[in-house]
């Protein structure tokens, strides 16, 4: 079972979009673009939700690798 974490390797601000992309199995750029468009269209509500989620979602544990990590070959 996959768990949602804030990414420690694929992050721009807090790692939330990178972690969400890893959780959903999509590219993090797509998640970031969706977040920006929603932030503009929702008059800032998405930004508030992003900040709250960044406080609630835990950071990725050290040594944690997802199943699709290209650097984890063992």
DSSP file (Angstrom, degrees, kcal/mol; ACC not computed):
  #  RESIDUE AA STRUCTURE BP1 BP2  ACC     N-H-->O    O-->H-N    N-H-->O    O-->H-N    TCO  KAPPA ALPHA  PHI   PSI    X-CA   Y-CA   Z-CA
    1    1 A X              0   0    0      0, 0.0     2,-0.2     0, 0.0     0, 0.0   0.000 360.0 360.0 360.0 127.8    0.0    0.0    0.0
    2    2 A X        -     0   0    0     21,-0.1     2,-0.4    64,-0.0    21,-0.0  -0.506 360.0-153.0 -78.2 146.7    1.4    3.4   -1.0
    3    3 A X        -     0   0    0     -2,-0.2     2,-0.6     2,-0.0    -1,-0.0  -0.911  18.7-116.0-118.7 150.3    1.5    6.2    1.5
    4    4 A X        +     0   0    0     -2,-0.4    54,-0.4    19,-0.0     2,-0.3  -0.754  43.7 163.1 -88.3 122.1    1.4    9.9    0.7
    5    5 A X        -     0   0    0     -2,-0.6     2,-0.5    14,-0.2    54,-0.2  -0.921  45.1-105.7-130.2 157.6    4.6   11.8    1.7
    6    6 A X  B     -a   59   0A   0     52,-2.6    54,-2.1    -2,-0.3    10,-0.2  -0.768  49.5-115.0 -78.8 128.5    6.1   15.1    0.9
    7    7 A X        -     0   0    0      8,-2.6    12,-0.1    -2,-0.5    11,-0.1  -0.372  24.2-166.1 -69.3 139.4    9.0   14.3   -1.4
    8    8 A X  S    S+     0   0    0     53,-0.1     3,-0.2    -2,-0.1    -1,-0.1   0.570  90.4  35.4 -97.7 -12.0   12.5   15.0   -0.2
    9    9 A X  S    S+     0   0    0      1,-0.2     2,-0.7     6,-0.1    -2,-0.1   0.737 116.3  48.1-109.5 -32.4   14.1   14.6   -3.7
   10   10 A X  S    S+     0   0    0      5,-0.1     2,-0.4    18,-0.0     8,-0.3  -0.637  84.6 126.9-111.7  71.8   11.5   16.0   -6.1
   11   11 A X        +     0   0    0     -2,-0.7    -3,-0.0    -3,-0.2    -5,-0.0  -0.955  33.8 172.2-133.5 149.7   10.5   19.3   -4.5
   12   12 A X  S    S-     0   0    0     -2,-0.4    -1,-0.1     0, 0.0    -2,-0.0   0.667  90.9  -4.4-114.2 -46.7   10.3   22.9   -5.4
   13   13 A X  S    S-     0   0    0      0, 0.0    -2,-0.1     0, 0.0     0, 0.0   0.721 140.9 -18.3-113.0 -71.5    8.7   24.5   -2.4
   14   14 A X  S    S-     0   0    0      0, 0.0    -3,-0.1     0, 0.0    -8,-0.0   0.494  85.2-110.1-119.9  -7.3    7.7   21.9    0.2
   15   15 A X  S  > S+     0   0    0     -9,-0.1    -8,-2.6    44,-0.1     4,-2.3   0.476  82.0 121.8  91.9   2.5    7.7   18.6   -1.8
   16   16 A X  H  > S+     0   0    0    -10,-0.2     4,-2.6     2,-0.2     5,-0.2   0.930  74.9  44.9 -67.5 -46.2    3.9   18.2   -1.7
   17   17 A X  H  > S+     0   0    0      2,-0.2     4,-2.4     1,-0.2    -1,-0.2   0.893 114.3  50.2 -65.7 -38.8    3.4   18.2   -5.5
   18   18 A X  H  > S+     0   0    0     -8,-0.3     4,-2.0     2,-0.2    -1,-0.2   0.899 113.0  46.1 -64.7 -41.0    6.3   15.8   -6.0
   19   19 A X  H  X S+     0   0    0     -4,-2.3     4,-2.2     2,-0.2   -14,-0.2   0.889 112.6  49.8 -68.4 -39.7    5.0   13.5   -3.3
   20   20 A X  H  X S+     0   0    0     -4,-2.6     4,-2.3     2,-0.2    -2,-0.2   0.887 110.2  51.1 -65.8 -38.9    1.4   13.6   -4.7
   21   21 A X  H  X>S+     0   0    0     -4,-2.4     5,-2.0     2,-0.2     4,-1.7   0.910 110.9  47.8 -64.0 -42.3    2.8   12.9   -8.2
   22   22 A X  H  <5S+     0   0    0     -4,-2.0    -2,-0.2     2,-0.2    -1,-0.2   0.893 112.1  50.3 -64.4 -39.6    4.7    9.9   -6.9
   23   23 A X  H  <5S+     0   0    0     -4,-2.2    -2,-0.2     1,-0.2    -1,-0.2   0.887 117.0  39.6 -64.9 -40.4    1.6    8.7   -5.0
   24   24 A X  H  <5S-     0   0    0     -4,-2.3    -1,-0.2    -5,-0.1    -2,-0.2   0.636 109.3-121.6 -86.3 -15.3   -0.6    9.0   -8.2
   25   25 A X  T  <5S+     0   0    0     -4,-1.7     2,-0.2     1,-0.3    -3,-0.2   0.811  71.1 117.4  79.5  30.3    2.0    7.7  -10.5
   26   26 A X  S   <S-     0   0    0     -5,-2.0    -1,-0.3    -6,-0.2     2,-0.2  -0.748  74.2 -80.2-121.7 171.9    2.2   10.7  -12.8
   27   27 A X    >>  -     0   0    0     -2,-0.2     4,-1.3     1,-0.1     3,-0.5  -0.481  33.8-132.0 -72.3 141.4    4.9   13.2  -13.7
   28   28 A X  H 3> S+     0   0    0      1,-0.2     4,-2.4     2,-0.2     5,-0.2   0.776 103.9  64.1 -68.0 -25.7    5.4   15.9  -11.0
   29   29 A X  H 3> S+     0   0    0      2,-0.2     4,-2.5     1,-0.2    -1,-0.2   0.888 100.7  51.8 -63.8 -38.2    5.3   18.7  -13.7
   30   30 A X  H <> S+     0   0    0     -3,-0.5     4,-2.3     2,-0.2    -1,-0.2   0.925 110.5  47.6 -63.4 -45.0    1.7   17.8  -14.5
   31   31 A X  H  X S+     0   0    0     -4,-1.3     4,-2.3     1,-0.2    -2,-0.2   0.900 112.3  49.8 -64.3 -40.6    0.7   18.1  -10.8
   32   32 A X  H  X S+     0   0    0     -4,-2.4     4,-2.2     2,-0.2    -2,-0.2   0.905 110.4  49.4 -65.5 -41.3    2.6   21.4  -10.5
   33   33 A X  H  X S+     0   0    0     -4,-2.5     4,-2.5     2,-0.2     5,-0.2   0.911 111.4  49.2 -63.8 -41.7    0.9   22.8  -13.6
   34   34 A X  H  X S+     0   0    0     -4,-2.3     4,-2.7     1,-0.2     5,-0.2   0.909 110.6  51.3 -62.6 -41.6   -2.6   21.7  -12.3
   35   35 A X  H  X S+     0   0    0     -4,-2.3     4,-2.2     2,-0.2    -2,-0.2   0.895 111.0  47.7 -63.3 -40.4   -1.8   23.3   -8.9
   36   36 A X  H  X S+     0   0    0     -4,-2.2     4,-2.0     2,-0.2    -2,-0.2   0.931 113.4  47.0 -66.8 -45.5   -0.8   26.6  -10.5
   37   37 A X  H  X S+     0   0    0     -4,-2.5     4,-2.6     1,-0.2    -2,-0.2   0.921 114.5  47.1 -63.1 -43.6   -3.9   26.7  -12.8
   38   38 A X  H  X S+     0   0    0     -4,-2.7     4,-2.0     1,-0.2     8,-0.4   0.877 109.5  55.0 -65.3 -36.1   -6.2   25.8   -9.8
   39   39 A X  H  <>S+     0   0    0     -4,-2.2     5,-1.6    -5,-0.2    -1,-0.2   0.878 112.7  42.1 -63.2 -37.9   -4.4   28.5   -7.7
   40   40 A X  H ><5S+     0   0    0     -4,-2.0     3,-0.9     1,-0.2    -2,-0.2   0.914 117.9  44.9 -74.1 -44.1   -5.2   31.1  -10.3
   41   41 A X  H 3<5S+     0   0    0     -4,-2.6    -2,-0.2     1,-0.2    -1,-0.2   0.734 111.2  52.6 -74.9 -22.4   -8.7   30.0  -11.0
   42   42 A X  T ><5S-     0   0    0     -4,-2.0     3,-1.4    -5,-0.2    -1,-0.2   0.286 108.4-118.2 -99.4  11.7   -9.7   29.6   -7.4
   43   43 A X  T < 5S-     0   0    0     -3,-0.9    -3,-0.2     1,-0.3    -4,-0.1   0.832  78.0 -45.0  56.6  35.6   -8.6   33.0   -6.2
   44   44 A X  T 3><S+     0   0    0     -5,-1.6     4,-1.8    -6,-0.3    -1,-0.3   0.352 108.3 116.0  96.7  -6.1   -6.0   31.6   -3.8
   45   45 A X  H <> S+     0   0    0     -3,-1.4     4,-2.2     1,-0.2     5,-0.2   0.891  78.4  53.0 -63.1 -38.3   -8.1   28.9   -2.2
   46   46 A X  H  > S+     0   0    0     -8,-0.4     4,-2.6     1,-0.2    -1,-0.2   0.856 105.4  54.7 -64.7 -34.8   -5.8   26.2   -3.6
   47   47 A X  H  > S+     0   0    0      2,-0.2     4,-2.3     1,-0.2    -1,-0.2   0.908 108.4  48.5 -65.5 -41.0   -2.8   28.0   -2.2
   48   48 A X  H  X S+     0   0    0     -4,-1.8     4,-2.2     2,-0.2    -2,-0.2   0.913 112.5  48.1 -63.5 -43.6   -4.4   27.9    1.3
   49   49 A X  H  X S+     0   0    0     -4,-2.2     4,-2.7     1,-0.2    -2,-0.2   0.892 110.3  53.1 -63.9 -39.6   -5.1   24.2    0.9
   50   50 A X  H  X S+     0   0    0     -4,-2.6     4,-2.2     2,-0.2    -2,-0.2   0.920 109.7  47.7 -60.8 -44.9   -1.5   23.6   -0.3
   51   51 A X  H  X S+     0   0    0     -4,-2.3     4,-1.1     2,-0.2    -2,-0.2   0.902 113.7  46.7 -65.5 -41.2   -0.1   25.3    2.8
   52   52 A X  H  X S+     0   0    0     -4,-2.2     4,-1.6     1,-0.2     3,-0.5   0.920 112.9  49.4 -66.3 -43.6   -2.4   23.4    5.1
   53   53 A X  H  X S+     0   0    0     -4,-2.7     4,-3.0     1,-0.2    -2,-0.2   0.848 105.0  58.9 -65.0 -33.5   -1.6   20.1    3.4
   54   54 A X  H  < S+     0   0    0     -4,-2.2    -1,-0.2     1,-0.2    -2,-0.2   0.814 109.0  45.1 -65.0 -28.9    2.2   20.9    3.6
   55   55 A X  H  < S+     0   0    0     -4,-1.1    -1,-0.2    -3,-0.5    -2,-0.2   0.802 119.6  40.4 -80.7 -30.4    1.8   21.1    7.4
   56   56 A X  H  < S+     0   0    0     -4,-1.6     2,-0.3    -5,-0.1    -2,-0.2   0.897  96.6  79.0 -87.8 -43.7   -0.3   17.9    7.6
   57   57 A X  S  < S-     0   0    0     -4,-3.0   -52,-0.1    -5,-0.1   -51,-0.0  -0.504  83.7-123.7 -72.0 128.1    1.4   15.5    5.1
   58   58 A X        -     0   0    0    -54,-0.4   -52,-2.6    -2,-0.3     2,-0.1  -0.286  24.7-101.9 -72.4 157.1    4.5   14.0    6.7
   59   59 A X  B     -a    6   0A   0    -54,-0.2     2,-0.2     1,-0.1   -52,-0.2  -0.413  46.1 -91.8 -72.1 152.6    8.0   14.2    5.1
   60   60 A X        -     0   0    0    -54,-2.1    -1,-0.1    -2,-0.1     3,-0.1  -0.476  48.5-112.9 -64.4 128.1    9.3   11.3    3.2
   61   61 A X    >   -     0   0    0     -2,-0.2     3,-1.8     1,-0.1     2,-0.2  -0.281  37.5 -93.7 -63.3 150.7   11.4    9.1    5.6
   62   62 A X  T 3  S+     0   0    0      1,-0.3    -1,-0.1    -3,-0.1     3,-0.1  -0.448 112.8  19.6 -64.7 132.3   15.1    8.9    5.0
   63   63 A X  T 3  S+     0   0    0      1,-0.3     2,-0.5    -2,-0.2    -1,-0.3   0.512  89.0 140.5  85.3   5.1   16.0    5.9    2.9
   64   64 A X    <   -     0   0    0     -3,-1.8     2,-0.4    -4,-0.0    -1,-0.3  -0.703  28.2-175.2 -84.8 128.2   12.4    5.5    1.6
   65   65 A X        -     0   0    0     -2,-0.5     2,-0.1    -3,-0.1    -3,-0.0  -0.977  18.8-133.3-123.6 136.8   12.2    4.6   -2.1
   66   66 A X    >   -     0   0    0     -2,-0.4     3,-1.4     1,-0.1     6,-0.1  -0.392  30.4-107.9 -79.0 166.3    9.1    4.3   -4.2
   67   67 A X  T 3  S+     0   0    0      1,-0.3    -1,-0.1    -2,-0.1     5,-0.0   0.759 118.0  49.3 -68.0 -24.8    8.6    1.3   -6.4
   68   68 A X  T 3  S+     0   0    0    -46,-0.1     2,-0.6     3,-0.0    -1,-0.3   0.107  75.9 132.6-103.4  22.9    9.2    3.3   -9.6
   69   69 A X    X   -     0   0    0     -3,-1.4     3,-1.0     1,-0.2    -4,-0.0  -0.636  46.5-154.9 -75.3 117.8   12.5    5.0   -8.4
   70   70 A X  T 3  S+     0   0    0     -2,-0.6    -1,-0.2     1,-0.2    -3,-0.0   0.713  91.5  55.5 -68.7 -18.5   15.0    4.6  -11.2
   71   71 A X  T 3  S+     0   0    0      1,-0.1     2,-1.0     2,-0.0    -1,-0.2   0.619  90.9  77.4 -88.6 -13.1   17.9    4.9   -8.8
   72   72 A X    <   +     0   0    0     -3,-1.0    -1,-0.1     1,-0.2    -3,-0.1  -0.782  49.3 150.3 -98.3  92.6   16.8    2.0   -6.6
   73   73 A X              0   0    0     -2,-1.0    -1,-0.2     1,-0.1    -3,-0.0   0.354 360.0 360.0-105.0   5.1   17.7   -1.1   -8.6
   74   74 A X              0   0    0     -3,-0.1    -1,-0.1     0, 0.0    -2,-0.1   0.411 360.0 360.0-112.3 360.0   18.3   -3.5   -5.8
